[in-house]
Amino acid sequence: MGLPGGIINEMKRGQTFFALVFLIGGLVLLIGLTLAFLANSFIDTGYGYQASVRAEAVAVSGVQDALLRLDRLPTSSVTGTSTVAVGTNTATVTVSSGVPAAGFATILSAATVSGRTRKINVVVTVNASTSQVSVVSWQTIQ
């Protein structure tokens, strides 16, 4: 005894509909995941750029602080590592006297904001008699 032809046709239509529902559901899921991934990438890129710009601004503040200290104090008292607070962030500033040659000083300022690090390297000349500080080179390392 078999099933009547009408029931078999209904079962085939049901199977076709079921497969179609899975296909459409899979496509909707794929499109949704793609949009979520793209939105997350755009948001991360925007926040990463902002953090990078903030880190560079903090590093520049560290260099400017070191330049001010070199201008006001003897070079020997400025040499070494210090931290400069800028809002809730800090820059680590290292001043090396006599590098790359006598009469020069090198300032390395590094700041990290939200995992984004920026480093600035500045070479200056320091006139011992007038205490005048002149920037020779300014490089953003990272």
Beta strands, then each sheet from edge to edge (+ up, - down):
strand 1: 80-86
strand 2: 89-97
strand 3: 104-113
strand 4: 116-126
strand 5: 133-140
sheet 1: 1+ 2- 3+ 4- 5+
end
